Amino acid sequence: SVAGIENLPCELQRNFQLMRELDQRTEDKKAEIDSLAAEYIESVKNMLPEERVEHLKKIQSAYSKCKEYSDDKVQLAMQTYEMVDKHIRRLDADLARFEADLKDKLEGSDFENPGSRSLKKGRSQKDKRSSRGRGRRTSEEDTPKKKKLKGGSEFADTILSVHPSDVLDMPVDPNEPTYCLCHQVSYGEMIGCDNPDCPIEWFHFACVDLTTKPKGKWFCPRCVQERKKKK
């Protein structure tokens, strides 16, 4: 566990470096798209139909590359999150085991001093409650639900329950519900689809290319396609 955490900064640095490289590739490709578009607008009147098609294919190919780089960056970000989350859960479980051992030792020493038992026990329970979970997450009551506030969608975070007996080598708790197009657990900022029949309901911002909550109603990519088909 300690060895894994010691390697974490190097792994994070490598992932962040790869993400920066993907950002630079995307920016270079966007500049190429702008150049191709300007060239097409300037020369389109003098182009043959075949030349126009060929030029538009180049622009389309450049856009596809941009999307590919962006998808790679999203996947890398998710892997980085899971890597850090795995270490946090492992530390939480180690802390829970440490607290249990400490409690046993304190209770064992109480036989020599019965008057201090209630005080020590109460303090141990209080410390245990305050150390459970991770500060950036909320309670299980804040798990994404079907109901939404009027005028739009709402966000929600969920908590990962930590027990010493967890199978820590698994990326997520197998009993925790999954959401979004990526079929991952709830984390960070999420948005709910305003289609009441949406089979998924909740989506991570990054997976649906959002950075802030949009105004008005919001529909996920799948529901948007279904609505287009019905029209």
N, C-alpha and C positions, 0 to 999 in steps of 0.2 A: 504493500500500500504506500509506504513512504517513498520507495524507489519510483513508483509510478507518478507520484506527485512531483518529485524532483525533476522528472522529465517533462512535466506539463508545460513549463514556460517555453521550452524549445519547440514542442509540438505546436503550441499556440503561435509562436513567432513564425514557424514554417507555414501554417495555414493562413495567417494574416498576410504573409508575403505573397502567397499564391493568389489570394483575393485581390491584392493590389495589382498583381500582374494581369488578372482577368479584367479589372477595371481599366487598365491602360490599353489592353487589346480592344475593349469595347469602345473606348474613346477614339482610338485610331481607326476603327472600322466605321464609326459615326462620321469622322472627317472624310473618309473615303466615300461614304454614301452622299454626303453633301457635295463633294466634288463631282461624282457621277451624275447627280441630279442637275447640277448647274450646267454640266457639259451637255446633258440631254436637252435641257430647255433651250440652250443656245443653238444647238445643231439639229433639232428635231425637224425643222422645215426642209432641210436639205437631205434628210436620211431616207433611204429606201425602207419599205415596210419590214424587210428582213433585218435591217440594221437596227430599227427601232425595237423590235422584239428582242434582239440580242442584247441591246443596251439595257432594256428593262429587266432582263434575266440577271444581268450583273448586279443591278440594284437590289433585286429580290434576294439574290444569293448573299449579298452583304448584310441585308436585314436578318436573314436566317442565321448567319454567323453571330450577329449581335445577340440574338435570342439564345443561341447555344452557349455563349460566354456567360450570359446572365443566369441561365439555368445551372450552369456549373458552379457559379458563385453561390447561388441559393443552396445547392446541395452541400457545398463545402461549409457554408455557415451552419447548416443543420448538423453536420457531422461534428463541427467544433463545439456546438452547444451540447450535443450528446456526450462528447468526450469530457467536458467540464462537469456536466450534470452527473455523470457516472462517478467521478471522483468525489463530488459533494455527497452523493448518497452513500458512498463507501465510508467517508469520514463520519457522516451522521450515524451510521450503524456502529462504527468503532466507538464513537462517543456514547451511544446507548449501552454498549457492552461495558465500557469503562464506568458509567454511572451505576450499572447494575452491580458490578464488582465492588465499587465504593460503598454502595448501600449495604451490601452483605457484610463488609468489614465493619461499617458503623454499627449495624444491628448486632454484630457479634461482640463489639466492645461495650454495648449498652448493658450487658449482664453485670459488668463491674460497677456501673453507675446508673441504676434504674431511674433516677430522677431526671437524667438528661435524655432519656429515650424519646419522649414525645417531642422535645425541641428539635433534636437531630432529624427525626423522621419527617417532621413537618417541613424543615428546611430542605431536606433532600428531595421531597416530593415537589416543592415549589420550584427548585432549580431544575428538576427534570422537566416540569411542564414548560418552563421558559426556554429550554434549550431544544425542544422538539421542533422539527420542521426547519424551513429556511425563510429568512426575513422577507424576501421579495415575493413570496407566494402568499395567498390568502387562504381562508378556510374552505372546506369542501362545500359549504353552502353557496360559494361563489362560482361553482362549476357551471359552464355554459348550459342554459336551459332553453326550452322552446319559446317561452314568452319573451317579448321584447317591449321596450318602452315606446310610447307613441312618438311618431315622427322619425323613426329610424332604428338602427341596430345598436346593440350595446356590447361592451367588451367584457371579458371575464378571464381570470387566471384560476388554475386549479392546483391543488397541493399533492405532492407525492408522499404517501404514508411511509414512514421509515420504521422498520422493525429489525432487530438484530438477526432474525432468521430469514431476511429477504435474500433472494438469489441475486447477489450484487453484480454478477457478471452479465446479466441480461441488460439491454439498453434501457428498458422501461419496465414498470410493474405490469405483469401480464393481466392483472385485473383492472387496470386503469383504462377508461374508455379512450378511444382514439377519434380524431376528427380530421377535417380538411382533405384536400386532394392528395396530400402526402401520407395520410393514414398514420399520423403521429399523435402523441398525447398533446393536451392543451398546454401552451406555454406562451409567454410574452403577450402582446396585444392581439386580440382575435376579433373578428367581425362576424355577425350572424346574417345569414341570407334571409331576405324578407319574403321569400316564397314559403308559405306555411307547409307545403308538401315537399320541401327540399330534403332529400335523403341524408345529407351530410350535416347541414345546419350551420356549423361553425368552421371558420377558416383562419389560418395564420395570415397576418398582413403580408409577409414576404411572399407567400405562396400565391397570392392573388395580386401581386404587384401594387400593394398599397403601403403608404407611409403614414397617412393620417386618415381619420374617419371621414368618408365622403358625406356630403349633404344629401338629405332626402333618403329615399329607399335605395337599397343596394341588393343586387342579385348576383349570385356566384356564376362563374363561367358556364357550368352545366345547365343551370336554370335559364341563363340568357339564350343558350342554343335551343333549349326546349321551347322557349317563348317565340323564337324566330321561326321554328318549324310549324308552330300552331298558326302563325300569321300567314 
